[in-house]
Amino acid sequence: MKKIMKHILALAIVFATLSSNATEAVTFTNKEDGKTLLMFENVSQGDQLLVKDAFGIILYKESIEKSGQYNKSFDLTSLPDGNYIFELDKKHQIRTYPFKVDLSVVTFNKAKLTVINKPVVSAKYNMVYVTSNNQNPTDYKIEIFTTLTEAILKKYIPKPLKMLLILVKNSNY
């Protein structure tokens, strides 16, 4: 019985930790005026909210002004028919919320929500660490420049690697 209680307590702690770091969008559509209310529970000042079309063209961009909860009403029915995304660009991740406009009807596809964790770069003792923590690993192209045009290192990292360690010579870069 003690083991079961310990497991339940451990699961409760894990779920509490995961939910405290979550940034899920909640959307409501008002049937009277067709506007969509977008709500985020956990945003930080400086996060960017974008609306992009299927070609990646930015149709709307806003910098979040205060941390905490974010609410905004959008009239998405005025957009031409097609596929779009809300993109929440946070300090360490990018979250995309796809939606479709068809005959002035807006539908969100919550199953296609994507979360991309940004690579973290740190330097210590002449070593540069690049760490990525994505569930779907992707290829990386890493370039280090001394000026705007002079590259001193170019590295292509294939999917399976999750961490790269680069030794940078002690210099005046």
N, C-alpha and C positions, 0 to 999 in steps of 0.2 A: 504494500500500500504506500510505503514511503517513496518507493521508486516512481510510482505513478504520479504522486504529488510533485516530486522533483521535476519530472518530465513536463507536467502541466505548467508548473511555474516557469520552467525554461522556455517553453513555447510562448507563454504570455509575454515574457520579456522580449523575445525575438519579434513577435508581432507588434508590440508597443514601440520598439525601436524602428521597425520598418515603417509603421504608420506615421511616426513623428518626422521621418525624412521624406515622406511622400508629398508630391505636388500634383494631385489629381485635379483635373478640370471638371467642373460641374456646369452643365449647360441647361438652360431652360428657354423654351420658345413660347412667347406670348402669342396666342392664336389671333388676338384682335389686331395687333399691328405688325405681326410677323418678325419682330425683333428678337434677337438671341442674346440672352444674358450669359456672359462668360464669367465664371468665378474660379479663383485659385485661392487655396487656403494658406499656402506657405511660399510667399515670394520675398525677394530681398530688393532693397533699393539698388537701382542700376541694372536690374534684369531687363531684358528687351523682349517685347511682345511684337510679333510680326504676323501679317497675313500675306501668304504667297500663293500665286497661282500654280498650275501644273508645270509651268516652265521655270519656276523658281524666281519669277519676277516679284519684287516686293510691292504690294499694293497698299500696305499700311505698316507703320513702324511707330512704336511708343516705348519710351524708357519708363520703367516703373519708378515712381517717385518716393514711395515709402514702403517699408517692410511690413509683412503681415498678410492680411487678406486683400485681394484685388477683385473688384467687380466692375464690369463695363458692359454696356448694352451696344450691340452691333446690329445694323440693318443689312443682313447678308442677302436678303431677297433681291436687292438691287443689282447684285453681281450677275454677270452673264452665266448661262448654264455651263457647268464644268466642275473640275475637281480643284480643291483648295486645301491649304493647311493653316492652322494657327501654329506658330512656332514660339515657344517660350525658351529664350536663350539665357540660361542661368550661368553662374560663375563656373561650375564644374560639370554641367550637363546641358544638353539641348533636348527638349521634349516637343514632339510634333503631334498635333491632333488633327487628323484629316476630316474633311467634310465635303459634301457634294451639294451643288445647287442644280436643281432640275425643275424647270417650270415654276420658278420662284419658291420652291419647297427646299428647305435646308435639312439635310440629314447628316448626322455625325457617325463616323465609323470607329467606335471605341475599340474594336478588335485590332485595328491597325495603328493604335497608339505606339509610337516608338520613343525610346529613350536612348540617347547617345551620350555616354560619359566622355568628357573631353580628356585628352592626355594631360598628365601632370608632369611638368618639367621642374627639376630641382638640381642644384649644383652644390657639391661639397668636395673639398680636397681635390680640386682640378678634375672632378668627374661630373659628367652631366647625366642625370637619370631621367629617362622618359618612361612613364608608367601609364598603361592603359588598362581600364577595367570595364570592358564591354562584353555583354553576353554573346554578341555576334561579332567576333573579331574581324577586323578589316585590315587591308594593307595600309602601310604608312610610308610617307616620303618625308624624310627629315633633312633639313638643310640648315647649316650654320653659316652666317655671313659676318665678315669683319666690317664691311660697309654696306651700303644699299645694293651694290652690284657684285662685290667680290665674295664668292662662296669658298669657304675653307673645308667644308665637309658636306657631302651629299650621300645619303644612305637610303636604300629602299628596304623596308622591313616587310616580309610576307606575313600572311594571316596568323600562322600558329604562334608566333612569338608574342608574349604579353608584356615583356619588359626588355628594354634595350639599355645597355650600359656603354657609354662612349667615353673613351679617355681623351681628354683635350690637353694638349701640351701646355705647360706653364708658360704663358706669354702675356703680352700686353693687349690682348683682344678686348 
